[in-house]
Amino acid sequence: MSRPSNSHRTDDSDARAIRRASREVGLQITITSSVLVLAVLIAAFAFVFSHIKPARLFPRVGSHETTIDVGGLEILVGGIVIGIIAIILAGTMSWFATRRAVRPLGDALRIQRAFVADASHELRTPLTVLDARLQLLQRGLAADDPSMPTVRELRRDTKTLIGIVNDLLALAEGDGSPASGESVPLTPAVQRAVASMSILAEERSVAIRLVTAESSASTVPAASVHRCVVALLDNALDFSPAGSTIDVTVEEITSTAVIRVRDHGPGITGIEPSRIFDRFARSGDAVGGGGTTRTGFGIGLSLVRDTVERFGGTASVVETSPSGTTIELRIPQAREL
């Protein structure tokens, strides 16, 4: 059965990226054209003033009489009007040209979205089957079986993968599901994420330090919070040198719950910090601070941003320098009833 097409949806992250690119390119073309027009006008006025003294063009009293058919004021007004019209025409033409220029970008983004949707559909069924088999294995084990904790962890990890695939599918198909409004404690979800990533951190000789506000709660589902924090920690680990520490903090600021993940790596290089949440964005520079990644950023941070935005939150880089990077999630705090 074919899935419904969402090509008519224009208010998604891809469409916003295309419109933003169109505006930026169009503005640059308009500025360049305007500078060119102004340069031509200045050259024209300089030529006129070099042949006719300003006193003859702008007499203080009486009517002006010059060696040309029109007065200097009319020349200036006419030149300014022509320049304004030229700038408006240049801006309009650049807008149309930019829309045509970024159309291939829109096509590429749609192809990427379709690929993510198809891949998510293909992955969801085998993951569900895997979870079912693990459930059968868990039921067949005795309660005191030494393998039981490992099987529980495997089921939890499988459910996390299923949740990630479902999020990818929902985002690819433009399903902007709002928050349910139910109050969900943040601390347990963040603690589970830290515990999950601590195993990888220990293998890389990196410590994860967690400081939380016990009363923090949000309307974002705990599974989504867990996946977002795992993705941020995974990114931080990629850029953290051995022996360093990753700091995770959870706090309340007015009606917002704030989650920050700070690494002590070399900082973001090879790409603008504001672009690391773009889908398939990549850094062209190798990591020079001892991290393990060489290609930079992929779909993980994009999924984090899109997930929190679905629930009215934001994701941003609040600080990056050679001493480390801090990424911040701001999500709506649950209202007290």
C-alpha positions in Angstrom: 0.0 0.0 0.0 1.4 3.3 -1.0 1.9 6.1 1.6 0.1 9.4 1.2 2.2 12.1 -0.4 3.1 15.1 1.7 4.6 17.2 -1.1 1.8 19.7 -0.6 3.2 20.5 2.9 5.3 23.7 2.5 5.7 24.7 6.2 8.4 22.1 7.1 12.1 22.4 7.7 13.1 21.7 4.1 10.7 24.3 2.7 12.0 26.8 5.3 15.6 26.1 4.4 14.8 26.7 0.7 13.0 29.9 1.4 15.8 31.1 3.6 18.4 30.2 1.0 16.3 32.1 -1.6 16.1 35.2 0.5 19.8 35.1 1.3 20.9 34.7 -2.3 18.4 37.1 -3.6 19.5 39.7 -1.0 23.1 39.3 -2.0 22.3 39.7 -5.7 20.2 42.8 -4.9 22.9 44.3 -2.9 25.5 43.7 -5.6 23.2 45.1 -8.3 22.4 48.1 -6.1 26.1 48.8 -5.6 26.6 48.6 -9.4 23.7 51.0 -10.1 25.0 53.4 -7.5 28.5 53.2 -9.0 27.1 54.1 -12.4 25.2 57.0 -11.0 28.2 58.3 -9.1 30.3 58.0 -12.2 27.6 59.9 -14.3 27.3 62.7 -11.7 31.1 62.9 -11.5 31.3 63.3 -15.2 28.6 66.0 -15.2 30.3 67.9 -12.4 33.7 67.7 -14.1 32.4 69.5 -17.1 29.9 71.9 -15.5 30.5 73.8 -12.3 28.0 73.1 -9.5 27.4 76.8 -9.2 25.9 76.8 -12.8 23.9 73.7 -12.1 22.4 75.0 -8.8 22.1 78.8 -9.0 21.1 80.4 -5.7 18.7 82.9 -7.3 16.9 83.3 -10.5 16.2 80.7 -13.0 19.0 78.4 -14.0 20.6 78.8 -17.5 23.2 76.3 -18.4 24.7 74.9 -21.5 22.4 71.9 -21.3 18.7 71.8 -21.9 17.7 70.8 -18.3 18.7 72.1 -14.9 21.1 70.3 -12.5 18.3 69.6 -10.0 16.3 67.8 -12.7 19.4 65.8 -13.6 19.9 64.7 -10.0 16.2 63.8 -9.5 16.1 62.0 -12.8 19.2 60.0 -11.9 17.9 59.1 -8.5 14.6 57.9 -9.9 16.3 55.9 -12.6 18.6 54.4 -9.9 15.7 53.4 -7.7 13.8 51.9 -10.6 16.9 50.0 -11.6 17.4 48.7 -8.0 13.8 47.5 -7.8 14.1 45.8 -11.2 17.4 44.2 -10.1 15.8 42.9 -6.9 12.8 41.5 -8.7 14.9 39.8 -11.4 17.2 38.4 -8.7 14.3 37.0 -6.8 13.0 35.1 -9.8 16.5 34.0 -10.7 17.1 32.8 -7.2 13.9 30.7 -7.1 15.0 29.0 -10.3 18.5 28.5 -8.9 17.4 26.8 -5.6 14.8 24.6 -7.3 17.4 21.7 -7.6 18.0 22.1 -3.9 14.4 21.5 -3.2 14.4 18.5 -5.4 17.4 17.1 -3.6 15.8 17.6 -0.2 12.6 15.9 -1.4 14.7 12.9 -2.6 16.5 12.7 0.7 13.2 12.9 2.6 11.8 10.1 0.4 14.9 8.0 1.0 14.6 8.4 4.8 10.9 7.5 4.7 11.6 4.3 2.6 14.5 3.3 4.8 12.5 3.8 8.0 9.7 1.6 6.6 12.1 -1.1 5.7 13.8 -1.0 9.1 10.7 -0.9 11.3 9.5 -4.4 10.6 12.8 -6.3 11.3 13.2 -4.3 14.4 9.8 -5.2 15.6 10.5 -8.9 14.9 13.7 -8.7 16.8 11.9 -7.2 19.8 9.3 -10.0 19.6 12.1 -12.6 19.6 13.8 -11.0 22.6 10.5 -10.9 24.4 10.1 -14.7 23.9 13.7 -15.2 25.1 13.0 -13.1 28.2 9.9 -15.1 29.0 11.8 -18.4 28.7 14.5 -17.4 31.1 14.3 -17.9 34.8 14.0 -14.8 37.0 17.4 -15.5 38.5 19.1 -16.3 35.2 22.4 -14.3 34.9 21.5 -13.4 31.3 18.2 -11.7 32.3 19.7 -8.2 32.9 21.4 -8.3 29.5 18.2 -9.4 27.7 16.4 -6.5 29.4 19.0 -4.1 28.2 18.7 -5.5 24.7 15.0 -5.1 24.6 15.3 -1.5 25.9 17.9 -0.7 23.2 15.7 -2.4 20.5 12.7 -0.2 21.6 15.0 2.8 21.4 15.9 1.9 17.8 12.2 1.4 17.0 11.5 4.8 18.4 14.2 6.4 16.4 12.9 4.8 13.2 9.4 6.0 14.0 10.6 9.5 14.6 12.5 9.4 11.3 9.3 8.2 9.5 7.1 10.8 11.2 9.5 13.6 10.3 10.0 12.4 6.7 6.3 12.2 6.1 5.7 15.6 7.8 3.8 14.3 10.8 4.1 17.2 13.3 2.5 15.5 16.2 1.9 18.0 19.1 2.8 17.3 22.7 0.2 15.3 24.7 0.2 17.8 27.6 1.0 15.1 30.1 3.7 16.0 32.7 6.8 13.8 32.2 9.8 14.0 34.7 13.0 14.8 32.8 15.5 13.5 35.3 14.8 9.7 34.8 14.9 10.0 31.0 18.2 12.0 31.1 19.7 9.5 33.6 18.8 6.6 31.4 20.5 8.3 28.4 23.6 8.9 30.5 23.7 5.4 31.7 23.3 4.0 28.1 26.2 6.2 26.8 28.5 5.6 29.8 29.5 2.2 28.4 30.8 3.9 25.2 32.3 6.7 27.2 34.3 4.3 29.4 35.7 2.6 26.3 37.0 6.0 25.1 38.3 7.0 28.5 35.7 9.8 28.7 33.6 10.6 31.8 30.0 11.8 31.8 29.0 14.1 34.6 25.3 14.7 35.3 23.7 17.5 37.3 19.9 17.7 37.3 17.1 19.6 38.9 14.9 16.9 40.4 11.7 18.8 39.9 12.1 19.4 36.2 9.3 18.1 34.1 8.1 18.6 30.5 5.3 17.6 28.1 7.8 16.0 25.8 7.6 12.1 26.0 10.3 10.5 28.0 11.3 8.3 25.1 11.9 11.4 22.9 13.9 13.1 25.6 16.0 10.0 26.0 16.7 9.7 22.3 17.6 13.4 22.0 20.1 13.3 24.9 21.6 10.1 23.6 22.2 11.8 20.2 23.8 14.8 21.8 26.0 12.6 24.0 27.0 10.5 20.9 28.0 13.7 19.1 29.9 14.9 22.2 31.8 11.6 22.4 32.9 11.8 18.8 34.7 15.1 19.6 35.9 14.4 23.1 39.6 13.5 23.6 40.5 10.7 26.0 40.6 11.8 29.6 38.1 14.6 29.2 34.6 15.0 30.7 31.2 15.6 29.2 28.9 17.7 31.4 25.2 17.2 31.2 22.9 19.7 33.1 19.2 19.9 33.5 17.6 23.1 34.9 14.5 25.2 34.9 14.4 28.7 33.5 11.0 30.4 34.0 8.6 28.1 32.1 11.2 26.2 30.2 13.2 23.1 30.9 16.8 23.4 29.7 19.1 20.5 28.9 22.8 21.3 28.1 25.5 19.0 26.9 29.1 20.3 26.9 32.1 18.6 25.6 35.8 19.7 26.0 36.8 18.9 22.4 38.2 21.3 19.8 35.0 23.1 19.0 33.0 23.2 15.8 35.2 23.8 12.7 34.6 23.6 9.0 30.9 24.5 9.3 28.9 27.4 10.7 27.6 26.4 14.2 24.0 27.3 13.2 24.2 24.7 10.4 25.1 21.6 12.4 21.3 20.9 12.9 20.7 20.9 9.1 20.0 17.5 7.6 23.0 15.7 6.2 25.2 18.7 7.1 28.9 17.8 7.3 32.1 19.3 8.5 34.9 19.3 6.0 37.7 19.5 8.6 39.1 16.6 10.5 38.9 16.7 14.3 42.1 17.9 15.7 41.4 17.7 19.4 41.6 13.9 19.8 38.1 12.9 18.9 37.1 9.9 16.9 35.1 11.4 14.0 36.4 12.8 10.8 33.4 13.8 8.9 31.5 15.9 11.4 27.7 16.0 11.7 25.0 13.9 10.1 21.3 13.2 10.6 21.5 12.7 14.4 21.4 16.4 15.3 18.9 17.2 12.6 16.6 14.6 14.2 17.2 16.2 17.6 16.2 19.6 16.4 13.1 18.4 14.5 12.0 16.3 17.5 12.1 19.2 20.0 10.6 21.6 17.5 7.6 19.3 17.1 6.8 19.9 20.8 7.5 23.7 20.7 11.1 23.5 21.8 14.4 24.7 20.3 17.9 23.3 19.8 21.0 25.5 19.5 24.7 25.9 19.9 25.2 28.3 22.8 29.0 28.2 22.8 31.8 26.7 20.8 35.5 27.4 21.0 38.8 25.5 21.0 38.0 24.5 24.6 34.7 22.8 23.9 31.1 23.1 22.6 27.8 23.5 24.5 24.6 22.4 22.8 21.3 23.4 24.5 17.8 22.0 24.3 14.9 24.2 25.5 11.6 22.4 25.8 8.3 23.5 27.3 8.0 22.8 31.0 4.9 21.0 32.2 2.3 23.2 33.8 1.3 22.5 37.4 -2.3 21.5 37.7 
